[in-house]
Amino acid sequence: MTSTSGQRAGTSRRPPLSPREGWLSDGRRVLHFRPTLWDRWTQRLEVTSGEWLPDQSVPLLKNRKELTREQAIALWRQKRQEGWRACAPQWHPPPPPRA
């Protein structure tokens, strides 16, 4: 989650106004924040967690849940306070469904 001015996540005091994808890791576990619904009245993000296993090239996906924007911001801040750091994408999202 980066700010609208392009600063790295965690350096800006205010969360972005527009939807942004973000990644956090503590070195073993990974969280991926991805906007799923974003309009004037409702903002929701999907948060996917993964865990690095010694014999794997990408984290094992463990769980996926949908949170409100406020819940996602609170989780992001909590993890940053616990020492998690913003990181590069750790896996590719699934392709969009075909029409």
Backbone hydrogen bonds, N-H to C=O, Kabsch-Sander energy under -0.5 kcal/mol:
donor,donor_aa,acceptor,acceptor_aa,energy
3,S,7,Q,-1.3
6,G,3,S,-1.8
11,T,8,R,-1.9
12,S,8,R,-0.6
22,G,33,F,-2.4
24,L,31,L,-2.3
25,S,85,R,-2.2
26,D,29,R,-1.8
27,G,29,R,-0.6
30,V,50,G,-2.5
31,L,24,L,-2.7
32,H,48,T,-2.7
33,F,22,G,-3.3
33,F,31,L,-0.5
34,R,32,H,-0.5
34,R,46,E,-2.4
36,T,44,R,-2.6
37,L,44,R,-1.6
39,D,42,T,-2.6
44,R,37,L,-3.1
45,L,67,L,-2.9
46,E,34,R,-3.4
47,V,65,K,-3.4
48,T,32,H,-2.4
48,T,46,E,-0.6
49,S,63,N,-2.9
50,G,30,V,-2.5
51,E,60,L,-2.0
52,W,28,R,-3.4
56,Q,53,L,-1.9
60,L,51,E,-2.9
62,K,49,S,-3.0
63,N,49,S,-1.3
65,K,47,V,-2.2
67,L,45,L,-3.2
69,R,43,Q,-1.8
72,A,68,T,-2.6
73,I,69,R,-2.6
74,A,70,E,-2.3
75,L,71,Q,-2.4
76,W,72,A,-2.7
77,R,73,I,-2.6
78,Q,74,A,-2.4
79,K,75,L,-2.6
80,R,76,W,-2.3
81,Q,77,R,-2.3
82,E,78,Q,-1.5
83,G,80,R,-1.3
84,W,79,K,-2.5
85,R,25,S,-2.7
87,C,23,W,-1.4
